[in-house]
Amino acid sequence: MTSAAELLTRDFATMPDMIRAHAVERPGHLGIIDGDRRVTFAEFDRLIDRAAAAMQRDGVMNRGAITMCGPSSIEYVVAYVAALRIGAAACPLAPSSTAEQLAAMMRDCGAAILFLDDAAAAATDGVAEKPAAKRVALEGSVNPSFASWLAPEDAKPTPVDIDPEQPFNIIYSSGTTGTPKGIVQPHRMRWGHIRRAEGLGYGPDSVTLVSTPLYSNTTLVSLIPALVRGGTVVLMRKFDARGFLQLSQANRATHAMLVPVQYRRLMDLPDFDSFDLSSFRMKTCTSAPFGADLKADILKRWPGGLVEIYGMTEGGGSCLLRAHEFPHKLHTVGQPAAGHDIRIIGEDGVELAQGETGEVVGRSMSIMSGYHNQPKKTAEAEWFSPVGERFIRTGDVGRFDEDGFLVLGDRKKDMIITGGFNVYPSDLEAELAKHPAIAEAAVVGIPSREWGETPAAFIVLREGAAAEAEDLRQWLNSRVGKTQRLSYARVVDTLPRSSIGKVLKRQLRDEFKPAA
C-alpha cells in the first residue's frame, strides 16, 4: 500500500486513494464531524466502499454520473467520494434552484442515481419531465434510505482505472432559462487544487470548519485538500455567525473557507472578540469582492493567516493574496499562484503589457474540460496564446501593478456575485420580460453590506399598463431560485442608453438609491 505522503509527491493521484491511505495509516483518526456524529477515516473508507459497490450494483458505470441535492452531511460526502472511486462524476446541485432547473441538470448530466432529501424529491416530482433515475435518500423519507441502500459491510467495488482527464465532478452554474452550464472539472484539475493548497497548512492535525454548502466550488477547494491531507472536517449545515464561532472554539478549528458576506457578519458581532479563536492557522476567502477594509479588520482581530483566492469554477488561473504577508496590498487579489499563468488581453485578443487594463485570462493544470454538452459555450470561454496555449477567459477586467499584484476593476460581463453565488442579469431580464405589464427591464448588481452585491431591477412598463414595483419584484422572486431574487425593483420611464442603444448599466449602478 502506497503511503499518503508518497502519493502527495506524485504528479497525479486520486482523492479516494488518499482516503484509503489515511484509513490504513491512521484508522482511528476522525475524518468527519457532523453534529453529534463522528466518522473515523477507517469508517469513512468502509462507507465509501459500500456506497461504491452499491452504485455499481445499480448500474453506475465508469465515466457515468450521480447527483446529490440536500444539506451537508456525512452521507453527502460519502456519496461524492464513492462516485469518484468507481470513475463516475459527482454532480452536486443547489437546493435553491427551481424545480425545473433541478430536473434539467439531473437530465443533462445523465445521472444514474439521484441522492436527494425530501425537499428536492418533492420539487422534482412537480415537473412535467421528471428525471427517471433511481432515488436514494440523503435524509428524510425518500425510499430507500441511505443506510438500507448501502451494499453489505464486507462489500468492495470492482476496481477501475482513473484517467486524469476524465470528469471528477460537474458543477452547474445558475440560470433561469434553459439548462444551466455544467462545468466539467477533471481529476487532474482537482489534483491541481490539492497541490495549490500545500502552503495553507492542511494536515493530519488540522480541523477545517465547513460552513458553505457542498454543492459550491468554494467549499470544495477547502473540503477536498482538508480530507486528502488527512485532517478532520467539521460540517456546519447552515451558517450563522455565533454558531460558527461556537463551533470553532469547541473544536479548536485551524482552518475555514468563508465568503465575504460571512466574514462581514462575523466581524459585526458585538461579542466577536470574546471567542477564543487562537487555534486558527489559516482562513481563506473566495467567490466575491472582498473589501480592503474588511480584510484589514480580520487581520487585526482574528488570529492566523488570511488568504484571498481569486479564480473561477471553470479554473484556468488563480491569484492568491496572502493578506498577512502583504497588508499594503489589500486592494488587490494577489499574485498568480505557483504554476498559474495569468495574462491581460485587449478587446482584440492581443496580450497587453504590465500596467495596462484589459480582460483577465488564465491557465494552469487547474482548468475545466469544458461546459458539459455545450461546445459553443466552451469555445466562447477560451483564449489561445500565439503559441496555442489554452487559457480561460474570466470576464473580469484588471491590470497588474508594478509588483505583479492583480488589481480588479469592473467586470467585463455584468454577472452579479451575491453572497458568493453567481447571478446572471440576462436570465432575470428574460424572466421579467414574460410579465404582460413589462416592456423592458435592466438588472444590475448594487452594493450590499450583507451580501456584497444584490440584484436590483429597473423596469419600464408597457404603454397603458399599471403595476407597482414591489408587486413585480415579488412576482419575479416567485419564479427564480433563492440566490437570484431581487432585493429592489423600481419602475422608471426610460432606461439610460448609449448612442448605439446599449443600456448604460454602470449609470444605473452609480445612480441607484433605494426608494424610501
Secondary structure, DSSP 8 states (H G I E B T S, - for coil): ---HHHHTTSS---HHHHHHHHHHH-TTSEEEEETTEEEEHHHHHHHHHHHHHHHHHTT--TT-EEEEESS--HHHHHHHHHHHHTT-EEEE--TTS-HHHHHHHHHHHT-SEEEE-HHHHHHHHTSSS---SEEEESSSS-SS-HHHHS--TT---------TTSEEEEEE---SSS---EEEEEHHHHHHHHHHGGGGT-STT-EEEE-S-TTSHHHHHHHHHHHHTT-EEEE-SS--HHHHHHHHHHHT--EEEE-HHHHHHHHH-TTGGGS--TT--EEEE-SS---HHHHHHHHHHS-SEEEEEE--TTBS--EEEETTT-GGGTTS--EE-TT-EEEEE-TTS-B--TT--EEEEEESS-B--EETT-HHHHHHTEEE-TT--EEEEEEEEEEE-TTS-EEEEEESS--EEETTEEE-HHHHHHHHTTSTTEEEEEEEEEEETTTEEEEEEEEEE-TT----HHHHHHHHHTSS-GGG--SEEEE-S---B-TTS-B-HHHHHHH-----
